[in-house]
Amino acid sequence: MRVGSPYDTPAVDEQGAALEALRQRLGGRGRAGRDVLAGWTGSRKHNTRVGGHGNGYSYSFTDPDGGQYHSLTEAARAAERRLPGDAASE
């Protein structure tokens, strides 16, 4: 990469970034008296198009029970089921 290229990205904590993306997807439901994502792990991989241009991220998450999810949507649905008062989790 060239110095100063608009495609240069700083190193980031990919697990932290993945969990933050999931927390944002959950909106205000991500902290309902406790952190609903406690015990979750996550990762993200930057997708690139031909020519090296960015094309979003691929996500992977594991819940505290070992369930695996390969999208933000799947993981958010699973996390929502763990929220207090959710009928599906009772």
PyRosetta script that sets phi, psi and omega in degrees:
from pyrosetta import init, pose_from_sequence

init()
pose = pose_from_sequence("MRVGSPYDTPAVDEQGAALEALRQRLGGRGRAGRDVLAGWTGSRKHNTRVGGHGNGYSYSFTDPDGGQYHSLTEAARAAERRLPGDAASE")
pose.set_psi(1, 146.1)
pose.set_omega(1, 176.5)
pose.set_phi(2, -81.9)
pose.set_psi(2, 145.2)
pose.set_omega(2, 175.8)
pose.set_phi(3, -64.5)
pose.set_psi(3, 133.1)
pose.set_omega(3, 178.9)
pose.set_phi(4, 84.0)
pose.set_psi(4, 4.4)
pose.set_omega(4, 178.7)
pose.set_phi(5, -66.0)
pose.set_psi(5, 141.8)
pose.set_omega(5, 177.4)
pose.set_phi(6, -66.4)
pose.set_psi(6, -9.9)
pose.set_omega(6, 179.3)
pose.set_phi(7, -94.8)
pose.set_psi(7, -2.0)
pose.set_omega(7, 174.6)
pose.set_phi(8, -69.0)
pose.set_psi(8, 132.1)
pose.set_omega(8, 176.0)
pose.set_phi(9, -126.3)
pose.set_psi(9, 139.1)
pose.set_omega(9, 178.2)
pose.set_phi(10, -69.3)
pose.set_psi(10, 152.9)
pose.set_omega(10, 176.5)
pose.set_phi(11, -64.3)
pose.set_psi(11, 136.0)
pose.set_omega(11, 179.2)
pose.set_phi(12, -131.6)
pose.set_psi(12, 162.1)
pose.set_omega(12, 174.9)
pose.set_phi(13, -78.0)
pose.set_psi(13, 99.6)
pose.set_omega(13, -174.0)
pose.set_phi(14, -64.2)
pose.set_psi(14, -36.1)
pose.set_omega(14, 177.2)
pose.set_phi(15, -66.9)
pose.set_psi(15, -46.2)
pose.set_omega(15, 178.7)
pose.set_phi(16, -61.6)
pose.set_psi(16, -39.9)
pose.set_omega(16, 179.6)
pose.set_phi(17, -66.3)
pose.set_psi(17, -39.2)
pose.set_omega(17, 179.0)
pose.set_phi(18, -65.8)
pose.set_psi(18, -44.7)
pose.set_omega(18, 179.6)
pose.set_phi(19, -67.2)
pose.set_psi(19, -34.8)
pose.set_omega(19, 177.0)
pose.set_phi(20, -66.5)
pose.set_psi(20, -38.7)
pose.set_omega(20, 176.5)
pose.set_phi(21, -62.5)
pose.set_psi(21, -40.1)
pose.set_omega(21, 178.0)
pose.set_phi(22, -67.1)
pose.set_psi(22, -42.2)
pose.set_omega(22, 178.5)
pose.set_phi(23, -60.2)
pose.set_psi(23, -41.5)
pose.set_omega(23, 178.2)
pose.set_phi(24, -65.7)
pose.set_psi(24, -38.1)
pose.set_omega(24, 178.4)
pose.set_phi(25, -62.7)
pose.set_psi(25, -35.0)
pose.set_omega(25, 178.9)
pose.set_phi(26, -74.8)
pose.set_psi(26, -16.5)
pose.set_omega(26, -178.4)
pose.set_phi(27, 64.2)
pose.set_psi(27, -141.9)
pose.set_omega(27, -179.8)
pose.set_phi(28, -68.2)
pose.set_psi(28, -12.4)
pose.set_omega(28, -179.3)
pose.set_phi(29, -76.2)
pose.set_psi(29, -8.4)
pose.set_omega(29, -176.4)
pose.set_phi(30, -70.4)
pose.set_psi(30, -16.4)
pose.set_omega(30, 178.4)
pose.set_phi(31, -136.4)
pose.set_psi(31, 86.6)
pose.set_omega(31, 179.8)
pose.set_phi(32, -105.8)
pose.set_psi(32, 75.2)
pose.set_omega(32, -178.5)
pose.set_phi(33, 82.6)
pose.set_psi(33, -25.1)
pose.set_omega(33, 176.3)
pose.set_phi(34, -150.9)
pose.set_psi(34, 164.2)
pose.set_omega(34, 179.7)
pose.set_phi(35, -78.5)
pose.set_psi(35, 109.1)
pose.set_omega(35, -177.7)
pose.set_phi(36, -64.8)
pose.set_psi(36, -16.7)
pose.set_omega(36, 179.4)
pose.set_phi(37, -96.4)
pose.set_psi(37, 8.4)
pose.set_omega(37, 176.5)
pose.set_phi(38, -58.8)
pose.set_psi(38, 129.8)
pose.set_omega(38, 179.1)
pose.set_phi(39, 89.2)
pose.set_psi(39, -7.1)
pose.set_omega(39, 177.5)
pose.set_phi(40, -81.1)
pose.set_psi(40, 151.6)
pose.set_omega(40, 168.8)
pose.set_phi(41, -124.3)
pose.set_psi(41, 156.1)
pose.set_omega(41, -179.7)
pose.set_phi(42, -155.1)
pose.set_psi(42, 159.3)
pose.set_omega(42, 175.3)
pose.set_phi(43, -147.4)
pose.set_psi(43, 159.5)
pose.set_omega(43, 174.2)
pose.set_phi(44, -140.5)
pose.set_psi(44, 148.6)
pose.set_omega(44, 179.4)
pose.set_phi(45, -126.3)
pose.set_psi(45, 131.1)
pose.set_omega(45, -179.6)
pose.set_phi(46, -73.9)
pose.set_psi(46, 123.8)
pose.set_omega(46, 176.2)
pose.set_phi(47, -86.5)
pose.set_psi(47, 140.3)
pose.set_omega(47, 177.0)
pose.set_phi(48, -126.4)
pose.set_psi(48, 144.5)
pose.set_omega(48, 176.2)
pose.set_phi(49, -86.8)
pose.set_psi(49, 170.1)
pose.set_omega(49, 173.1)
pose.set_phi(50, -57.4)
pose.set_psi(50, 134.0)
pose.set_omega(50, -177.5)
pose.set_phi(51, 97.0)
pose.set_psi(51, -4.4)
pose.set_omega(51, 174.8)
pose.set_phi(52, 87.0)
pose.set_psi(52, 5.0)
pose.set_omega(52, 179.9)
pose.set_phi(53, -77.8)
pose.set_psi(53, 146.3)
pose.set_omega(53, -179.5)
pose.set_phi(54, -66.5)
pose.set_psi(54, 147.0)
pose.set_omega(54, 179.4)
pose.set_phi(55, -142.9)
pose.set_psi(55, 48.2)
pose.set_omega(55, 177.3)
pose.set_phi(56, 77.7)
pose.set_psi(56, -160.0)
pose.set_omega(56, -176.0)
pose.set_phi(57, -131.9)
pose.set_psi(57, 153.0)
pose.set_omega(57, 167.3)
pose.set_phi(58, -104.7)
pose.set_psi(58, 133.5)
pose.set_omega(58, -176.7)
pose.set_phi(59, -114.0)
pose.set_psi(59, 152.7)
pose.set_omega(59, 173.0)
pose.set_phi(60, -144.3)
pose.set_psi(60, 133.7)
pose.set_omega(60, -178.6)
pose.set_phi(61, -132.9)
pose.set_psi(61, 150.9)
pose.set_omega(61, 173.9)
pose.set_phi(62, -129.7)
pose.set_psi(62, 127.5)
pose.set_omega(62, 179.4)
pose.set_phi(63, -83.2)
pose.set_psi(63, 172.1)
pose.set_omega(63, -177.2)
pose.set_phi(64, -60.9)
pose.set_psi(64, -21.9)
pose.set_omega(64, 179.3)
pose.set_phi(65, -92.1)
pose.set_psi(65, 2.1)
pose.set_omega(65, 178.5)
pose.set_phi(66, 96.0)
pose.set_psi(66, -1.2)
pose.set_omega(66, 177.7)
pose.set_phi(67, -66.1)
pose.set_psi(67, 139.0)
pose.set_omega(67, -177.6)
pose.set_phi(68, -114.5)
pose.set_psi(68, 141.4)
pose.set_omega(68, -177.4)
pose.set_phi(69, -134.4)
pose.set_psi(69, 137.7)
pose.set_omega(69, -174.3)
pose.set_phi(70, -113.9)
pose.set_psi(70, 23.4)
pose.set_omega(70, 172.8)
pose.set_phi(71, -155.7)
pose.set_psi(71, 159.1)
pose.set_omega(71, 175.8)
pose.set_phi(72, -61.3)
pose.set_psi(72, -40.6)
pose.set_omega(72, -177.5)
pose.set_phi(73, -63.3)
pose.set_psi(73, -47.7)
pose.set_omega(73, 178.8)
pose.set_phi(74, -59.9)
pose.set_psi(74, -45.6)
pose.set_omega(74, -178.4)
pose.set_phi(75, -65.9)
pose.set_psi(75, -40.4)
pose.set_omega(75, 179.2)
pose.set_phi(76, -63.2)
pose.set_psi(76, -41.6)
pose.set_omega(76, 178.0)
pose.set_phi(77, -62.4)
pose.set_psi(77, -42.6)
pose.set_omega(77, 179.3)
pose.set_phi(78, -66.0)
pose.set_psi(78, -41.1)
pose.set_omega(78, 179.2)
pose.set_phi(79, -65.8)
pose.set_psi(79, -38.4)
pose.set_omega(79, 178.9)
pose.set_phi(80, -62.2)
pose.set_psi(80, -34.7)
pose.set_omega(80, 178.5)
pose.set_phi(81, -65.4)
pose.set_psi(81, -19.2)
pose.set_omega(81, -179.5)
pose.set_phi(82, -91.2)
pose.set_psi(82, -5.4)
pose.set_omega(82, -178.6)
pose.set_phi(83, -66.7)
pose.set_psi(83, 142.5)
pose.set_omega(83, 176.9)
pose.set_phi(84, -57.9)
pose.set_psi(84, 136.6)
pose.set_omega(84, 176.6)
pose.set_phi(85, 87.0)
pose.set_psi(85, -3.0)
pose.set_omega(85, 178.7)
pose.set_phi(86, -77.8)
pose.set_psi(86, 125.8)
pose.set_omega(86, -175.6)
pose.set_phi(87, -60.8)
pose.set_psi(87, -32.6)
pose.set_omega(87, -178.5)
pose.set_phi(88, -68.5)
pose.set_psi(88, -22.5)
pose.set_omega(88, -176.6)
pose.set_phi(89, -94.4)
pose.set_psi(89, -3.4)
pose.set_omega(89, -177.3)
pose.set_phi(90, -97.8)
pose.dump_pdb("model.pdb")
